[in-house]
């Protein structure tokens, strides 16, 4: 588990316009909260923050060096809780939430899965399906794994692999239900199964068209009768 240092600066409460202004200067507003302490608004250099995320990822442990004008630099040990990104501008981070942690208290985190190998069922025409790429675990911050390796090479058609098969270690507790499917190899859909399905769709379409045509003819007939009665 990576542990990194990051320098941040406290900031006052800001209006929406002021927040947008600091973002235009490649500064990212943030806040620290948790463990019964007051929320602490911050501002972070955007370039430095992106480097931290590219190096350590979302589960990195951070020792924040918090600087305030006229005050002594303090340290906060935190993790990322939420990262808001601009969907229109690549790599632009809008806001970050940090949560305070204790190195002696277990926390729940999501850990990525690294699938290894090609299932045997693929050579027989099977289709590999990844059901989930992350699992939730509970452990001490210092024991958070970067990822879990999942060997799927032995899967045949109809086989799956579940969360209970993961090798976690004695100090890590699985929170995701053990029977959760991580990946599976599905049987290919045969042509004879596809053709009836297509035929059924065509028949349904023809029936709907015929019903619509009958409805139009009925409306025309009703309109003619009303016209004759009016005369």
Short mmCIF file of the C-alpha atoms (twelve columns), coordinates in Angstrom:
data_MODEL
# 
_entry.id   MODEL 
# 
loop_
_atom_site.group_PDB 
_atom_site.id 
_atom_site.type_symbol 
_atom_site.label_atom_id 
_atom_site.label_alt_id 
_atom_site.label_comp_id 
_atom_site.label_asym_id 
_atom_site.label_seq_id 
_atom_site.Cartn_x 
_atom_site.Cartn_y 
_atom_site.Cartn_z 
_atom_site.pdbx_PDB_model_num 
ATOM 1   C CA . UNK A 1   0.000   0.000   0.000   1 
ATOM 2   C CA . UNK A 2   1.490   3.311   -1.103  1 
ATOM 3   C CA . UNK A 3   1.844   6.119   1.409   1 
ATOM 4   C CA . UNK A 4   2.592   9.592   0.118   1 
ATOM 5   C CA . UNK A 5   2.968   13.155  1.354   1 
ATOM 6   C CA . UNK A 6   0.993   16.029  -0.096  1 
ATOM 7   C CA . UNK A 7   1.190   19.725  0.736   1 
ATOM 8   C CA . UNK A 8   -2.139  21.543  0.977   1 
ATOM 9   C CA . UNK A 9   -3.313  24.983  2.031   1 
ATOM 10  C CA . UNK A 10  -6.311  25.878  4.174   1 
ATOM 11  C CA . UNK A 11  -8.910  28.159  2.595   1 
ATOM 12  C CA . UNK A 12  -11.914 30.152  3.763   1 
ATOM 13  C CA . UNK A 13  -15.463 29.383  2.730   1 
ATOM 14  C CA . UNK A 14  -15.914 30.433  -0.884  1 
ATOM 15  C CA . UNK A 15  -18.751 31.332  -3.228  1 
ATOM 16  C CA . UNK A 16  -19.364 29.334  -6.393  1 
ATOM 17  C CA . UNK A 17  -17.708 32.090  -8.411  1 
ATOM 18  C CA . UNK A 18  -14.621 32.088  -6.194  1 
ATOM 19  C CA . UNK A 19  -14.330 28.305  -6.444  1 
ATOM 20  C CA . UNK A 20  -14.533 28.483  -10.234 1 
ATOM 21  C CA . UNK A 21  -11.831 31.157  -10.192 1 
ATOM 22  C CA . UNK A 22  -9.323  29.023  -8.288  1 
ATOM 23  C CA . UNK A 23  -10.131 26.071  -10.546 1 
ATOM 24  C CA . UNK A 24  -9.209  28.216  -13.547 1 
ATOM 25  C CA . UNK A 25  -5.789  28.640  -11.885 1 
ATOM 26  C CA . UNK A 26  -5.446  24.817  -11.714 1 
ATOM 27  C CA . UNK A 27  -6.178  24.727  -7.995  1 
ATOM 28  C CA . UNK A 28  -8.565  22.128  -6.586  1 
ATOM 29  C CA . UNK A 29  -10.885 22.832  -3.631  1 
ATOM 30  C CA . UNK A 30  -11.058 20.048  -1.061  1 
ATOM 31  C CA . UNK A 31  -12.259 19.289  2.444   1 
ATOM 32  C CA . UNK A 32  -11.151 16.956  5.245   1 
ATOM 33  C CA . UNK A 33  -13.748 15.472  7.573   1 
ATOM 34  C CA . UNK A 34  -14.313 12.603  9.972   1 
ATOM 35  C CA . UNK A 35  -13.220 11.198  13.350  1 
ATOM 36  C CA . UNK A 36  -15.192 13.815  15.277  1 
ATOM 37  C CA . UNK A 37  -13.052 16.782  14.198  1 
ATOM 38  C CA . UNK A 38  -14.288 19.875  12.396  1 
ATOM 39  C CA . UNK A 39  -14.405 19.901  8.621   1 
ATOM 40  C CA . UNK A 40  -11.301 21.559  7.207   1 
ATOM 41  C CA . UNK A 41  -11.579 23.316  3.788   1 
ATOM 42  C CA . UNK A 42  -8.430  23.107  1.664   1 
ATOM 43  C CA . UNK A 43  -6.985  24.019  -1.696  1 
ATOM 44  C CA . UNK A 44  -4.529  21.775  -3.575  1 
ATOM 45  C CA . UNK A 45  -2.281  22.283  -6.556  1 
ATOM 46  C CA . UNK A 46  -4.014  20.452  -9.423  1 
ATOM 47  C CA . UNK A 47  -0.844  19.207  -11.108 1 
ATOM 48  C CA . UNK A 48  0.492   17.715  -7.859  1 
ATOM 49  C CA . UNK A 49  -2.845  16.073  -7.125  1 
ATOM 50  C CA . UNK A 50  -2.962  14.431  -10.556 1 
ATOM 51  C CA . UNK A 51  0.553   13.075  -10.033 1 
ATOM 52  C CA . UNK A 52  -0.492  11.534  -6.705  1 
ATOM 53  C CA . UNK A 53  -3.508  9.844   -8.291  1 
ATOM 54  C CA . UNK A 54  -1.535  8.530   -11.269 1 
ATOM 55  C CA . UNK A 55  1.132   7.101   -8.946  1 
ATOM 56  C CA . UNK A 56  -0.807  5.837   -5.966  1 
ATOM 57  C CA . UNK A 57  -4.383  5.482   -7.189  1 
ATOM 58  C CA . UNK A 58  -7.555  6.079   -5.209  1 
ATOM 59  C CA . UNK A 59  -6.607  3.897   -2.204  1 
ATOM 60  C CA . UNK A 60  -3.325  5.646   -1.443  1 
ATOM 61  C CA . UNK A 61  -2.597  6.730   2.141   1 
ATOM 62  C CA . UNK A 62  -1.841  10.440  2.350   1 
ATOM 63  C CA . UNK A 63  0.028   12.393  4.990   1 
ATOM 64  C CA . UNK A 64  -1.230  15.894  4.325   1 
ATOM 65  C CA . UNK A 65  1.001   18.785  5.369   1 
ATOM 66  C CA . UNK A 66  -1.622  21.406  6.080   1 
ATOM 67  C CA . UNK A 67  -0.375  24.982  5.895   1 
ATOM 68  C CA . UNK A 68  -2.271  27.943  7.328   1 
ATOM 69  C CA . UNK A 69  -1.258  31.574  7.364   1 
ATOM 70  C CA . UNK A 70  0.188   32.516  10.745  1 
ATOM 71  C CA . UNK A 71  -0.058  28.956  12.082  1 
ATOM 72  C CA . UNK A 72  2.276   26.017  12.432  1 
ATOM 73  C CA . UNK A 73  2.062   23.337  9.733   1 
ATOM 74  C CA . UNK A 74  -0.049  20.391  10.912  1 
ATOM 75  C CA . UNK A 75  -0.308  16.845  9.583   1 
ATOM 76  C CA . UNK A 76  -3.470  14.906  8.782   1 
ATOM 77  C CA . UNK A 77  -3.457  11.244  7.763   1 
ATOM 78  C CA . UNK A 78  -6.247  10.741  5.257   1 
ATOM 79  C CA . UNK A 79  -7.553  8.760   2.320   1 
ATOM 80  C CA . UNK A 80  -9.593  9.816   -0.681  1 
ATOM 81  C CA . UNK A 81  -13.309 9.521   0.002   1 
ATOM 82  C CA . UNK A 82  -14.703 11.127  -3.140  1 
ATOM 83  C CA . UNK A 83  -13.194 12.680  -6.263  1 
ATOM 84  C CA . UNK A 84  -15.417 14.823  -8.470  1 
ATOM 85  C CA . UNK A 85  -14.182 15.061  -12.054 1 
ATOM 86  C CA . UNK A 86  -15.186 17.251  -14.967 1 
ATOM 87  C CA . UNK A 87  -16.907 14.966  -17.477 1 
ATOM 88  C CA . UNK A 88  -16.159 17.368  -20.337 1 
ATOM 89  C CA . UNK A 89  -12.523 18.213  -19.647 1 
ATOM 90  C CA . UNK A 90  -10.046 15.335  -19.415 1 
ATOM 91  C CA . UNK A 91  -8.005  15.112  -16.184 1 
ATOM 92  C CA . UNK A 92  -9.773  18.122  -14.638 1 
ATOM 93  C CA . UNK A 93  -10.644 17.523  -10.986 1 
ATOM 94  C CA . UNK A 94  -13.395 19.714  -9.544  1 
ATOM 95  C CA . UNK A 95  -13.395 18.762  -5.861  1 
ATOM 96  C CA . UNK A 96  -11.914 16.219  -3.453  1 
ATOM 97  C CA . UNK A 97  -13.233 14.848  -0.159  1 
ATOM 98  C CA . UNK A 98  -10.668 13.385  2.243   1 
ATOM 99  C CA . UNK A 99  -11.553 11.293  5.277   1 
ATOM 100 C CA . UNK A 100 -9.379  11.178  8.395   1 
ATOM 101 C CA . UNK A 101 -8.136  7.742   9.360   1 
ATOM 102 C CA . UNK A 102 -6.284  6.055   12.186  1 
ATOM 103 C CA . UNK A 103 -3.582  3.530   11.355  1 
ATOM 104 C CA . UNK A 104 -4.871  1.367   14.231  1 
ATOM 105 C CA . UNK A 105 -8.552  1.266   13.183  1 
ATOM 106 C CA . UNK A 106 -9.864  -0.984  10.431  1 
ATOM 107 C CA . UNK A 107 -11.681 0.619   7.522   1 
ATOM 108 C CA . UNK A 108 -13.756 -0.627  4.593   1 
ATOM 109 C CA . UNK A 109 -12.297 -0.086  1.122   1 
ATOM 110 C CA . UNK A 110 -12.938 -1.242  -2.439  1 
ATOM 111 C CA . UNK A 111 -10.052 -3.147  -4.030  1 
ATOM 112 C CA . UNK A 112 -9.583  -3.752  -7.759  1 
ATOM 113 C CA . UNK A 113 -9.463  -7.260  -9.223  1 
ATOM 114 C CA . UNK A 114 -6.697  -8.258  -11.643 1 
ATOM 115 C CA . UNK A 115 -7.914  -11.132 -13.817 1 
ATOM 116 C CA . UNK A 116 -5.121  -13.432 -15.007 1 
ATOM 117 C CA . UNK A 117 -5.083  -15.942 -17.847 1 
ATOM 118 C CA . UNK A 118 -7.479  -16.951 -20.619 1 
ATOM 119 C CA . UNK A 119 -10.248 -19.401 -19.684 1 
ATOM 120 C CA . UNK A 120 -10.105 -22.860 -21.261 1 
ATOM 121 C CA . UNK A 121 -13.731 -22.413 -22.303 1 
ATOM 122 C CA . UNK A 122 -12.802 -19.620 -24.708 1 
ATOM 123 C CA . UNK A 123 -11.123 -22.088 -27.066 1 
ATOM 124 C CA . UNK A 124 -14.429 -24.009 -27.176 1 
ATOM 125 C CA . UNK A 125 -16.388 -20.935 -28.202 1 
ATOM 126 C CA . UNK A 126 -17.355 -19.722 -24.723 1 
ATOM 127 C CA . UNK A 127 -17.825 -16.056 -23.934 1 
ATOM 128 C CA . UNK A 128 -16.009 -14.529 -20.971 1 
ATOM 129 C CA . UNK A 129 -18.108 -12.163 -18.865 1 
ATOM 130 C CA . UNK A 130 -16.668 -9.978  -16.082 1 
ATOM 131 C CA . UNK A 131 -19.457 -9.461  -13.546 1 
ATOM 132 C CA . UNK A 132 -17.542 -7.179  -11.170 1 
ATOM 133 C CA . UNK A 133 -14.044 -5.720  -11.123 1 
ATOM 134 C CA . UNK A 134 -13.908 -4.693  -7.450  1 
ATOM 135 C CA . UNK A 135 -14.610 -6.209  -4.036  1 
ATOM 136 C CA . UNK A 136 -15.099 -4.580  -0.643  1 
ATOM 137 C CA . UNK A 137 -12.850 -5.594  2.244   1 
ATOM 138 C CA . UNK A 138 -12.138 -4.427  5.780   1 
ATOM 139 C CA . UNK A 139 -8.621  -4.095  7.148   1 
ATOM 140 C CA . UNK A 140 -6.101  -1.736  8.714   1 
ATOM 141 C CA . UNK A 141 -5.035  1.137   6.434   1 
ATOM 142 C CA . UNK A 142 -1.512  -0.223  6.260   1 
ATOM 143 C CA . UNK A 143 -2.781  -3.615  5.044   1 
ATOM 144 C CA . UNK A 144 -4.846  -2.383  2.100   1 
ATOM 145 C CA . UNK A 145 -3.744  -4.386  -0.976  1 
ATOM 146 C CA . UNK A 146 -3.216  -2.675  -4.322  1 
ATOM 147 C CA . UNK A 147 -5.259  -5.388  -6.031  1 
ATOM 148 C CA . UNK A 148 -6.334  -9.025  -5.837  1 
ATOM 149 C CA . UNK A 149 -5.102  -11.394 -8.546  1 
ATOM 150 C CA . UNK A 150 -7.812  -13.723 -9.870  1 
ATOM 151 C CA . UNK A 151 -6.706  -16.704 -11.992 1 
ATOM 152 C CA . UNK A 152 -9.495  -17.519 -14.456 1 
ATOM 153 C CA . UNK A 153 -7.506  -19.809 -16.775 1 
ATOM 154 C CA . UNK A 154 -9.219  -23.007 -15.538 1 
ATOM 155 C CA . UNK A 155 -12.779 -21.828 -16.254 1 
ATOM 156 C CA . UNK A 156 -14.722 -23.930 -18.752 1 
ATOM 157 C CA . UNK A 157 -18.071 -23.137 -20.354 1 
ATOM 158 C CA . UNK A 158 -20.642 -22.796 -17.591 1 
ATOM 159 C CA . UNK A 159 -18.029 -22.197 -14.878 1 
ATOM 160 C CA . UNK A 160 -17.710 -19.109 -12.715 1 
ATOM 161 C CA . UNK A 161 -15.447 -17.845 -9.985  1 
ATOM 162 C CA . UNK A 162 -16.792 -16.212 -6.829  1 
ATOM 163 C CA . UNK A 163 -15.487 -13.820 -4.178  1 
ATOM 164 C CA . UNK A 164 -14.965 -16.627 -1.651  1 
ATOM 165 C CA . UNK A 165 -12.116 -17.969 -3.794  1 
ATOM 166 C CA . UNK A 166 -9.997  -14.846 -3.243  1 
ATOM 167 C CA . UNK A 167 -6.815  -15.220 -1.193  1 
ATOM 168 C CA . UNK A 168 -7.099  -12.297 1.218   1 
ATOM 169 C CA . UNK A 169 -4.638  -12.862 4.035   1 
ATOM 170 C CA . UNK A 170 -5.318  -13.331 7.736   1 
ATOM 171 C CA . UNK A 171 -5.789  -9.624  8.517   1 
ATOM 172 C CA . UNK A 172 -8.263  -8.836  5.725   1 
ATOM 173 C CA . UNK A 173 -12.008 -9.447  6.029   1 
ATOM 174 C CA . UNK A 174 -14.194 -9.873  2.959   1 
ATOM 175 C CA . UNK A 175 -17.257 -7.594  3.025   1 
ATOM 176 C CA . UNK A 176 -18.587 -8.454  -0.425  1 
ATOM 177 C CA . UNK A 177 -20.900 -11.512 -0.146  1 
ATOM 178 C CA . UNK A 178 -18.772 -14.664 -0.656  1 
ATOM 179 C CA . UNK A 179 -21.120 -16.056 -3.339  1 
ATOM 180 C CA . UNK A 180 -20.778 -12.933 -5.512  1 
ATOM 181 C CA . UNK A 181 -19.745 -13.947 -9.032  1 
ATOM 182 C CA . UNK A 182 -16.607 -12.192 -10.243 1 
ATOM 183 C CA . UNK A 183 -16.324 -13.691 -13.730 1 
ATOM 184 C CA . UNK A 184 -17.970 -16.471 -15.720 1 
ATOM 185 C CA . UNK A 185 -17.724 -18.241 -19.068 1 
ATOM 186 C CA . UNK A 186 -21.036 -18.339 -20.897 1 
ATOM 187 C CA . UNK A 187 -22.067 -20.788 -23.589 1 
ATOM 188 C CA . UNK A 188 -22.322 -19.240 -27.069 1 
ATOM 189 C CA . UNK A 189 -25.856 -18.809 -28.389 1 
ATOM 190 C CA . UNK A 190 -26.386 -21.368 -31.151 1 
ATOM 191 C CA . UNK A 191 -27.721 -20.342 -34.587 1 
ATOM 192 C CA . UNK A 192 -30.814 -22.509 -34.142 1 
ATOM 193 C CA . UNK A 193 -31.566 -20.514 -30.962 1 
ATOM 194 C CA . UNK A 194 -31.137 -17.217 -32.788 1 
ATOM 195 C CA . UNK A 195 -33.364 -18.042 -35.794 1 
ATOM 196 C CA . UNK A 196 -36.565 -18.774 -33.823 1 
ATOM 197 C CA . UNK A 197 -36.029 -15.560 -31.874 1 
ATOM 198 C CA . UNK A 198 -35.753 -13.576 -35.114 1 
ATOM 199 C CA . UNK A 199 -38.809 -15.341 -36.559 1 
ATOM 200 C CA . UNK A 200 -40.819 -14.545 -33.431 1 
ATOM 201 C CA . UNK A 201 -39.852 -10.861 -33.713 1 
ATOM 202 C CA . UNK A 202 -40.930 -10.837 -37.366 1 
ATOM 203 C CA . UNK A 203 -44.235 -12.541 -36.543 1 
ATOM 204 C CA . UNK A 204 -44.891 -10.081 -33.720 1 
ATOM 205 C CA . UNK A 205 -44.111 -7.211  -36.051 1 
ATOM 206 C CA . UNK A 206 -46.466 -8.573  -38.717 1 
ATOM 207 C CA . UNK A 207 -49.243 -9.051  -36.149 1 
ATOM 208 C CA . UNK A 208 -48.800 -5.489  -34.874 1 
ATOM 209 C CA . UNK A 209 -48.869 -4.127  -38.432 1 
ATOM 210 C CA . UNK A 210 -52.019 -6.126  -39.222 1 
ATOM 211 C CA . UNK A 211 -53.702 -4.924  -36.037 1 
ATOM 212 C CA . UNK A 212 -52.808 -1.336  -36.838 1 
ATOM 213 C CA . UNK A 213 -54.187 -1.734  -40.371 1 
ATOM 214 C CA . UNK A 214 -57.434 -3.200  -39.038 1 
ATOM 215 C CA . UNK A 215 -57.708 -0.322  -36.609 1 
ATOM 216 C CA . UNK A 216 -57.285 2.224   -39.397 1 
ATOM 217 C CA . UNK A 217 -59.919 0.469   -41.541 1 
ATOM 218 C CA . UNK A 218 -62.334 0.449   -38.593 1 
ATOM 219 C CA . UNK A 219 -61.799 4.169   -38.029 1 
ATOM 220 C CA . UNK A 220 -62.403 4.887   -41.740 1 
ATOM 221 C CA . UNK A 221 -65.577 2.816   -41.710 1 
ATOM 222 C CA . UNK A 222 -66.845 4.597   -38.613 1 
ATOM 223 C CA . UNK A 223 -66.100 7.929   -40.227 1 
ATOM 224 C CA . UNK A 224 -68.082 6.990   -43.369 1 
ATOM 225 C CA . UNK A 225 -71.089 5.907   -41.261 1 
ATOM 226 C CA . UNK A 226 -71.073 9.187   -39.352 1 
ATOM 227 C CA . UNK A 227 -70.903 11.077  -42.658 1 
ATOM 228 C CA . UNK A 228 -73.892 9.197   -44.079 1 
ATOM 229 C CA . UNK A 229 -75.953 9.792   -40.926 1 
ATOM 230 C CA . UNK A 230 -75.176 13.476  -41.127 1 
ATOM 231 C CA . UNK A 231 -76.557 13.635  -44.651 1 
# 
